[in-house]
């Protein structure tokens, strides 16, 4: 499958040729179908519900966007094989934003104004979601399940914006609790110098203020450029501070480069990461050298078959001939797609955006299969679930 940029050129040529339920259809046929679906005022035709996504599909953060997209498509394809929702197939069209806000805004404008999608789904990242949100809200287009936990895209609550994952505040609190439990005191933070990095840094600082008697202190704050592997200055600042632990708030390429270089220089403290890092991609980057690296998670372990939703996910991966492709970002896309689909069911046959929003708000403590989402008119953050995982000596991620 190939992903193509959504920044330049005609939209029909840029829509990703990975629409759900197309089987072996040609790219031209997909583009023609997308153009037909786009003629509906709200992305709904007699046989199609058209969704749009902007995510990193190329570049240093590509694994996050591709896996989020793949997990969502896995579930939507399953639904489409059963006849869709009230006879309508769900199509997810993805445009590449490279995890950069300006392309994300341009993609969003194209998806809303040219493709005329019914809803926006599964955006990846804080700066990209922040760039897209004003456009979605202004157009009253539902914005569902972004891969970010930043407070800035959650507050104030907006009628058209729904979050499936826990927030960075819950992750920061869990990481701090883990640090306290292990008796560590001096903590350095390496963070993306962007909306995502600053948001999580603020949450960590807020959590520290709440636990002022913990004895934990931030001894170094080192910013890095988004999507970079140039970590020399940050490394120097961290090692000079001599921390017991380093909390990294970046994507897997940057975090992986930092871990490997710190170990090469003899650092023997503890590393922590938040879920956005891209867990499996990070494990692949560091391998066995990353033994002991801790990562907070907001989704169930994608290999934990004790949960019904994970069993379903693994069964569908097996059926798709991809039994080893389970991944945290992928299962997040899967869970978000399952929650969104339940909203479509509840909205009924005469589907509108307003009916979808009302239907989603009726999903109080809804069990997706061992993972609970709770949406109400007053609450659009579906989950507060957080757990800690660790990379073992074999480079595997375990709970």
KOLNU-373726 format. One record per residue (C-alpha): residue number from 0; residue in three letters; x, y, z. Coordinates in pm, 1 decimal, padded with zeros to 6 digits, m for minus. Layout:
<marzas>
- NUM/ala/X/Y/Z
...
</marzas>
This chain:
<marzas>
- 0/unk/00000.0/00000.0/00000.0
- 1/unk/00134.8/00343.6/m00084.0
- 2/unk/00062.9/00670.2/00091.2
- 3/unk/00080.9/00992.9/m00101.3
- 4/unk/00112.6/01350.4/00016.4
- 5/unk/m00198.0/01560.8/00068.2
- 6/unk/m00023.5/01897.0/00046.5
- 7/unk/m00000.4/01968.4/m00326.3
- 8/unk/m00192.8/01883.0/m00639.0
- 9/unk/m00549.7/01777.4/m00707.2
- 10/unk/m00728.8/01612.7/m00416.3
- 11/unk/m00853.3/01313.3/m00613.3
- 12/unk/m00497.6/01223.4/m00698.2
- 13/unk/m00382.5/01270.1/m00341.5
- 14/unk/m00641.7/01071.4/m00154.0
- 15/unk/m00470.4/00761.0/m00029.5
- 16/unk/m00551.4/00451.6/m00228.2
- 17/unk/m00634.6/00254.9/00083.1
- 18/unk/m01007.1/00314.9/00116.0
- 19/unk/m01183.9/00063.1/00331.2
- 20/unk/m01376.2/m00215.0/00166.0
- 21/unk/m01230.6/m00169.1/m00182.4
- 22/unk/m01062.7/m00508.7/m00196.8
- 23/unk/m00847.5/m00519.8/m00506.5
- 24/unk/m00999.1/m00211.9/m00669.6
- 25/unk/m00768.0/00003.1/m00878.4
- 26/unk/m00647.7/00344.9/m00765.8
- 27/unk/m00857.2/00507.0/m01041.0
- 28/unk/m01170.0/00329.3/m00923.5
- 29/unk/m01102.8/00437.2/m00567.1
- 30/unk/m01053.4/00799.1/m00672.2
- 31/unk/m01376.5/00791.7/m00873.6
- 32/unk/m01568.5/00644.1/m00580.6
- 33/unk/m01420.6/00905.0/m00347.8
- 34/unk/m01525.7/01180.7/m00587.2
- 35/unk/m01878.5/01038.3/m00596.9
- 36/unk/m01898.2/01013.9/m00217.8
- 37/unk/m01771.3/01369.2/m00186.3
- 38/unk/m02078.4/01502.8/m00366.5
- 39/unk/m02289.6/01441.2/m00055.1
- 40/unk/m02329.9/01749.3/00164.6
- 41/unk/m02202.3/01566.9/00471.0
- 42/unk/m02001.5/01277.4/00331.2
- 43/unk/m02290.6/01031.9/00344.3
- 44/unk/m02441.8/00859.3/00041.1
- 45/unk/m02675.6/00563.4/00008.4
- 46/unk/m02382.5/00323.6/00034.2
- 47/unk/m02089.1/00518.6/00182.8
- 48/unk/m01976.9/00707.7/00491.9
- 49/unk/m01662.8/00904.8/00409.1
- 50/unk/m01413.0/00984.6/00684.9
- 51/unk/m01092.1/01186.0/00658.4
- 52/unk/m00760.0/01155.2/00837.3
- 53/unk/m00441.2/01360.2/00836.4
- 54/unk/m00138.2/01188.1/00986.5
- 55/unk/00233.4/01131.4/00943.2
- 56/unk/00257.8/00867.0/00671.1
- 57/unk/00613.5/00950.1/00568.2
- 58/unk/00907.8/01096.0/00757.3
- 59/unk/01051.7/01030.6/01104.6
- 60/unk/00711.2/00978.5/01273.8
- 61/unk/00558.1/00772.3/00992.6
- 62/unk/00518.4/00457.9/01199.2
- 63/unk/00267.6/00632.3/01425.8
- 64/unk/00043.1/00747.7/01142.4
- 65/unk/00063.6/00424.3/00945.9
- 66/unk/m00015.4/00207.7/01247.6
- 67/unk/m00303.9/00427.1/01365.7
- 68/unk/m00445.7/00412.9/01014.1
- 69/unk/m00389.6/00037.4/00981.3
- 70/unk/m00567.5/m00043.8/01308.1
- 71/unk/m00868.9/00167.0/01214.8
- 72/unk/m00885.9/00013.6/00867.1
- 73/unk/m00867.5/m00334.1/01016.9
- 74/unk/m01188.4/m00274.1/01210.8
- 75/unk/m01369.7/m00075.3/00942.5
- 76/unk/m01289.3/m00345.2/00688.1
- 77/unk/m01439.3/m00604.2/00923.5
- 78/unk/m01757.5/m00400.3/00952.3
- 79/unk/m01775.1/m00348.6/00576.6
- 80/unk/m01742.5/m00721.3/00513.0
- 81/unk/m02056.3/m00763.4/00723.6
- 82/unk/m02245.5/m00514.0/00508.6
- 83/unk/m02144.5/m00189.2/00674.6
- 84/unk/m02367.7/00025.5/00894.6
- 85/unk/m02725.9/00029.0/00765.3
- 86/unk/m02587.6/m00077.5/00428.8
- 87/unk/m02321.7/00192.5/00414.8
- 88/unk/m01951.9/00107.9/00385.5
- 89/unk/m01709.7/00316.1/00590.7
- 90/unk/m01430.1/00471.4/00384.6
- 91/unk/m01126.2/00626.3/00550.1
- 92/unk/m00917.8/00855.6/00329.7
- 93/unk/m00576.7/00953.4/00468.6
- 94/unk/m00351.8/01243.9/00374.3
- 95/unk/00011.9/01281.4/00475.2
- 96/unk/00108.3/01572.5/00703.1
- 97/unk/00458.1/01446.9/00801.0
- 98/unk/00364.8/01534.0/01164.6
- 99/unk/00381.3/01904.1/01079.2
- 100/unk/00099.7/02151.5/01159.7
- 101/unk/00090.0/02350.8/00835.1
- 102/unk/00033.3/02047.4/00609.4
- 103/unk/m00220.0/01917.8/00863.2
- 104/unk/m00419.8/02239.9/00833.2
- 105/unk/m00406.0/02226.1/00452.3
- 106/unk/m00513.3/01861.4/00453.2
- 107/unk/m00801.3/01938.1/00687.4
- 108/unk/m00922.8/02219.1/00465.9
- 109/unk/m00913.9/01985.7/00163.5
- 110/unk/m01095.8/01708.1/00346.8
- 111/unk/m01371.5/01939.0/00468.8
- 112/unk/m01416.4/02167.7/00168.9
- 113/unk/m01323.9/01946.1/m00127.3
- 114/unk/m01374.9/01585.3/m00018.9
- 115/unk/m01661.2/01699.6/00207.7
- 116/unk/m01603.7/01422.1/00456.5
- 117/unk/m01865.0/01329.8/00715.9
- 118/unk/m01612.9/01335.9/01001.2
- 119/unk/m01242.7/01363.8/01076.4
- 120/unk/m01088.8/01062.0/01243.9
- 121/unk/m00762.0/00951.3/01402.9
- 122/unk/m00536.1/01255.0/01361.8
- 123/unk/m00188.4/01189.8/01502.2
- 124/unk/m00013.0/01446.4/01719.5
- 125/unk/m00073.9/01758.0/01927.0
- 126/unk/00058.5/02029.3/01690.7
- 127/unk/m00125.7/01874.3/01395.2
- 128/unk/m00450.9/01835.3/01589.8
- 129/unk/m00424.8/02193.2/01714.8
- 130/unk/m00386.9/02313.8/01356.2
- 131/unk/m00690.6/02115.4/01242.6
- 132/unk/m00931.6/02173.9/01529.4
- 133/unk/m01038.2/02533.7/01453.0
- 134/unk/m01129.8/02428.8/01098.5
- 135/unk/m01328.6/02127.9/01217.1
- 136/unk/m01509.2/02322.6/01486.4
- 137/unk/m01594.7/02609.9/01254.0
- 138/unk/m01741.3/02366.1/01000.1
- 139/unk/m01913.6/02159.3/01273.6
- 140/unk/m01742.3/01846.3/01148.9
- 141/unk/m01694.2/01579.0/01419.9
- 142/unk/m01328.6/01534.8/01516.5
- 143/unk/m01291.7/01190.0/01668.7
- 144/unk/m01016.4/00994.5/01841.7
- 145/unk/m00698.8/01199.9/01788.1
- 146/unk/m00373.0/01035.6/01895.5
- 147/unk/m00286.4/01299.5/02154.4
- 148/unk/m00356.5/01358.0/02521.4
- 149/unk/m00286.9/01731.8/02533.1
- 150/unk/m00508.0/01945.4/02751.9
- 151/unk/m00510.6/02218.6/02485.5
- 152/unk/m00717.5/02004.5/02246.1
- 153/unk/m00952.9/01889.0/02524.0
- 154/unk/m01032.8/02207.6/02710.1
- 155/unk/m01268.1/02374.5/02678.4
- 156/unk/m01487.7/02082.4/02577.7
- 157/unk/m01641.8/02123.1/02233.5
- 158/unk/m01954.9/01949.4/02110.1
- 159/unk/m01782.6/01812.1/01799.8
- 160/unk/m01457.5/01683.8/01954.3
- 161/unk/m01425.9/01337.6/02114.9
- 162/unk/m01120.2/01171.3/02269.4
- 163/unk/m01086.6/00798.6/02327.3
- 164/unk/m00751.1/00789.2/02509.6
- 165/unk/m00655.0/00915.4/02855.2
- 166/unk/m00489.8/01255.0/02879.0
- 167/unk/m00125.4/01345.6/02926.4
- 168/unk/m00216.4/01455.4/03278.2
- 169/unk/m00303.6/01095.2/03367.6
- 170/unk/00017.8/00970.5/03205.4
- 171/unk/00231.7/01228.9/03386.2
- 172/unk/00077.1/01133.6/03718.5
- 173/unk/00139.0/00762.9/03652.7
- 174/unk/00502.5/00823.1/03556.3
- 175/unk/00564.2/01037.5/03862.8
- 176/unk/00404.8/00770.4/04083.5
- 177/unk/00635.5/00509.2/03930.1
- 178/unk/00939.7/00730.4/03988.6
- 179/unk/00839.1/00783.8/04351.3
- 180/unk/00784.1/00410.5/04403.0
- 181/unk/01136.2/00330.5/04285.8
- 182/unk/01288.2/00593.9/04512.9
- 183/unk/01435.9/00813.2/04238.5
- 184/unk/01464.8/01185.8/04311.6
- 185/unk/01646.8/01376.9/04038.7
- 186/unk/01462.3/01385.8/03706.3
- 187/unk/01561.7/01536.3/03371.3
- 188/unk/01312.9/01593.5/03091.3
- 189/unk/01392.8/01583.1/02719.8
- 190/unk/01096.1/01720.8/02528.4
- 191/unk/00995.3/01818.7/02177.3
- 192/unk/01008.2/02196.5/02156.3
- 193/unk/00655.6/02202.7/02018.1
- 194/unk/00295.0/02188.6/02137.2
- 195/unk/00316.5/01819.2/02226.2
- 196/unk/00640.1/01837.8/02422.6
- 197/unk/00543.7/02152.9/02608.3
- 198/unk/00200.0/02013.0/02692.8
- 199/unk/00340.4/01699.2/02854.6
- 200/unk/00616.8/01895.5/03029.5
- 201/unk/00350.8/02120.9/03181.7
- 202/unk/00153.7/01816.5/03296.4
- 203/unk/00462.3/01667.6/03459.4
- 204/unk/00536.5/01996.6/03636.1
- 205/unk/00173.6/02015.7/03746.6
- 206/unk/00189.4/01661.6/03884.4
- 207/unk/00507.0/01745.7/04074.2
- 208/unk/00338.7/02046.7/04236.6
- 209/unk/00051.4/01825.3/04345.1
- 210/unk/00300.8/01584.6/04503.7
- 211/unk/00527.0/01853.8/04647.2
- 212/unk/00630.2/01635.7/04941.4
- 213/unk/00755.3/01351.9/04717.9
- 214/unk/01112.5/01477.5/04714.1
- 215/unk/01123.4/01442.7/04334.7
- 216/unk/01263.0/01743.9/04151.7
- 217/unk/01323.7/01840.0/03789.6
- 218/unk/01693.7/01911.3/03755.7
- 219/unk/01704.7/01968.1/03378.6
- 220/unk/01463.8/02058.8/03100.9
- 221/unk/01608.7/02009.3/02753.4
- 222/unk/01414.9/02093.8/02436.9
- 223/unk/01477.7/01922.9/02102.9
- 224/unk/01350.8/02002.3/01754.8
- 225/unk/01051.6/01794.4/01646.3
- 226/unk/01140.6/01498.5/01422.8
- 227/unk/01515.1/01540.9/01483.7
- 228/unk/01789.3/01294.6/01573.0
- 229/unk/02028.4/01578.1/01660.2
- 230/unk/02031.1/01539.3/02037.5
- 231/unk/02384.9/01654.2/02125.1
- 232/unk/02293.1/01973.8/02311.7
- 233/unk/02014.5/01803.6/02505.6
- 234/unk/02246.8/01516.5/02593.0
- 235/unk/02506.9/01753.0/02727.9
- 236/unk/02252.4/01931.9/02946.9
- 237/unk/02107.6/01608.8/03083.1
- 238/unk/02439.1/01445.0/03169.0
- 239/unk/02562.6/01763.9/03335.4
- 240/unk/02256.8/01755.5/03566.1
- 241/unk/02334.6/01394.2/03668.9
- 242/unk/01970.6/01279.8/03697.5
- 243/unk/01846.1/00949.8/03840.0
- 244/unk/01589.4/00929.4/03559.9
- 245/unk/01518.1/01086.0/03222.2
- 246/unk/01161.3/01139.7/03103.2
- 247/unk/01147.9/01169.7/02724.6
- 248/unk/00860.1/01347.5/02553.3
- 249/unk/00922.2/01293.6/02183.3
- 250/unk/00864.6/01042.3/01904.5
- 251/unk/01052.3/00714.2/01868.4
- 252/unk/01339.3/00828.4/01643.3
- 253/unk/01446.5/01105.5/01879.3
- 254/unk/01390.6/00898.0/02192.5
- 255/unk/01574.1/00599.5/02046.4
- 256/unk/01872.4/00811.6/01944.9
- 257/unk/01887.2/00963.8/02292.5
- 258/unk/01872.2/00630.4/02476.3
- 259/unk/02143.5/00472.7/02264.3
- 260/unk/02377.9/00770.6/02288.9
- 261/unk/02323.1/00811.4/02663.9
- 262/unk/02404.8/00446.1/02720.1
- 263/unk/02712.2/00478.4/02499.1
- 264/unk/02830.6/00763.3/02720.9
- 265/unk/02787.5/00553.8/03032.6
- 266/unk/02457.5/00683.8/03171.2
- 267/unk/02299.2/00416.7/03391.2
- 268/unk/01981.2/00587.7/03511.6
- 269/unk/01619.5/00506.5/03429.5
- 270/unk/01440.8/00611.8/03108.8
- 271/unk/01068.9/00690.2/03087.9
- 272/unk/00853.0/00765.2/02783.9
- 273/unk/00489.4/00861.7/02731.5
- 274/unk/00260.3/00663.7/02501.8
- 275/unk/00293.9/00896.6/02202.8
- 276/unk/00654.5/00785.2/02156.3
- 277/unk/00541.4/00488.7/01942.1
- 278/unk/00609.5/00189.3/02162.2
- 279/unk/00693.4/m00085.7/01915.8
- 280/unk/00885.3/00153.7/01692.8
- 281/unk/01092.7/00261.0/01993.4
- 282/unk/01154.4/m00102.1/02090.4
- 283/unk/01271.0/m00166.7/01734.3
- 284/unk/01502.5/00135.6/01750.0
- 285/unk/01674.1/00043.4/02077.2
- 286/unk/01646.7/m00338.1/02071.9
- 287/unk/01800.7/m00522.0/02366.4
- 288/unk/01998.4/m00206.9/02452.8
- 289/unk/01670.3/m00055.5/02564.7
- 290/unk/01623.2/m00309.3/02841.7
- 291/unk/01455.4/m00131.1/03132.6
- 292/unk/01307.0/00158.3/02934.0
- 293/unk/00960.0/00230.6/03075.8
- 294/unk/00665.8/00352.3/02865.8
- 295/unk/00326.5/00464.3/02992.5
- 296/unk/00032.1/00328.9/02792.2
- 297/unk/m00326.8/00440.4/02743.2
- 298/unk/m00440.9/00129.2/02556.0
- 299/unk/m00439.9/m00235.6/02659.4
- 300/unk/m00132.5/m00434.9/02559.6
- 301/unk/m00194.1/m00536.8/02194.5
- 302/unk/m00076.7/m00889.8/02269.4
- 303/unk/m00289.2/m00935.4/02584.4
- 304/unk/m00542.0/m01189.4/02457.9
- 305/unk/m00717.4/m01207.0/02794.6
- 306/unk/m00925.3/m00905.0/02691.0
- 307/unk/m01207.8/m00961.6/02439.5
- 308/unk/m01123.0/m00648.5/02239.0
- 309/unk/m00760.9/m00761.1/02203.8
- 310/unk/m00868.3/m01113.4/02104.9
- 311/unk/m01088.8/m00961.4/01836.1
- 312/unk/m00802.8/m00740.4/01717.6
- 313/unk/m00558.8/m01032.5/01700.9
- 314/unk/m00814.3/m01255.0/01526.9
- 315/unk/m00870.4/m00994.7/01256.0
- 316/unk/m00496.4/m00945.8/01212.6
- 317/unk/m00463.0/m01321.1/01170.4
- 318/unk/m00742.5/m01325.1/00913.3
- 319/unk/m00572.3/m01042.2/00726.0
- 320/unk/m00249.9/m01243.1/00708.9
- 321/unk/m00069.2/m01005.9/00947.5
- 322/unk/m00054.8/m01197.9/01277.1
- 323/unk/00266.1/m01028.0/01393.5
- 324/unk/00166.0/m00669.8/01314.9
- 325/unk/00011.6/m00590.1/01653.7
- 326/unk/00119.8/m00252.9/01787.2
- 327/unk/00001.7/00004.0/02043.2
- 328/unk/m00075.2/00271.4/01782.7
- 329/unk/m00254.3/00012.0/01572.6
- 330/unk/m00476.6/m00109.0/01854.3
- 331/unk/m00554.4/00253.4/01939.5
- 332/unk/m00680.7/00300.6/01584.7
- 333/unk/m00878.9/m00022.3/01619.3
- 334/unk/m01037.8/00079.9/01951.1
- 335/unk/m01118.2/00428.9/01820.8
- 336/unk/m01278.5/00279.9/01508.3
- 337/unk/m01486.2/00043.1/01717.3
- 338/unk/m01609.1/00326.7/01939.9
- 339/unk/m01687.0/00546.3/01639.9
- 340/unk/m01876.9/00264.1/01469.3
- 341/unk/m02094.8/00217.0/01777.1
- 342/unk/m02177.9/00586.4/01752.9
- 343/unk/m02281.3/00537.3/01389.6
- 344/unk/m02508.6/00247.7/01488.2
- 345/unk/m02675.1/00451.8/01758.0
- 346/unk/m02719.3/00748.4/01524.9
- 347/unk/m02955.1/00541.5/01309.5
- 348/unk/m03017.4/00502.2/00940.3
- 349/unk/m03089.5/00869.8/00871.4
- 350/unk/m02735.4/00971.2/00954.5
- 351/unk/m02635.4/01331.5/01019.7
- 352/unk/m02344.9/01484.0/01206.0
- 353/unk/m02572.7/01615.2/01480.1
- 354/unk/m02728.1/01271.5/01528.7
- 355/unk/m02381.9/01117.5/01548.7
- 356/unk/m02272.0/01361.4/01820.4
- 357/unk/m02587.1/01295.8/02021.7
- 358/unk/m02540.4/00921.0/01977.6
- 359/unk/m02178.2/00934.7/02093.7
- 360/unk/m02286.0/01129.4/02401.3
- 361/unk/m02516.8/00839.8/02491.7
- 362/unk/m02224.0/00595.0/02524.7
- 363/unk/m02203.8/00597.2/02902.2
- 364/unk/m01956.7/00338.4/03035.0
- 365/unk/m01974.2/00143.5/02710.1
- 366/unk/m01771.8/m00179.3/02711.5
- 367/unk/m01575.1/m00232.5/02390.4
- 368/unk/m01452.4/m00567.6/02519.2
- 369/unk/m01260.7/m00504.6/02839.5
- 370/unk/m01188.2/m00142.6/02749.8
- 371/unk/m01449.6/00104.2/02870.8
- 372/unk/m01533.0/00434.4/02703.5
- 373/unk/m01754.4/00685.4/02877.7
- 374/unk/m01901.9/00970.0/02674.9
- 375/unk/m02175.9/01200.7/02802.4
- 376/unk/m02295.3/01549.4/02704.4
- 377/unk/m02066.2/01681.9/02978.8
- 378/unk/m01768.3/01453.9/02908.4
- 379/unk/m01601.1/01387.1/02573.3
- 380/unk/m01290.7/01210.9/02711.2
- 381/unk/m01371.2/00842.8/02687.8
- 382/unk/m01101.4/00684.5/02905.1
- 383/unk/m00863.3/00747.7/03191.5
- 384/unk/m00687.6/00411.0/03158.2
- 385/unk/m00308.2/00420.6/03206.2
- 386/unk/m00062.8/00140.1/03277.6
- 387/unk/00314.3/00107.3/03266.0
- 388/unk/00513.0/m00121.0/03035.1
- 389/unk/00882.9/m00193.3/03002.9
- 390/unk/01121.5/m00309.3/02731.4
- 391/unk/01291.1/m00632.9/02838.3
- 392/unk/01635.7/m00776.0/02762.1
- 393/unk/01503.5/m00927.4/02436.8
- 394/unk/01376.8/m00591.3/02312.8
- 395/unk/01016.0/m00694.5/02379.9
- 396/unk/00750.3/m00474.8/02539.1
- 397/unk/00595.0/m00634.0/02845.7
- 398/unk/00352.0/m00523.6/03115.4
</marzas>
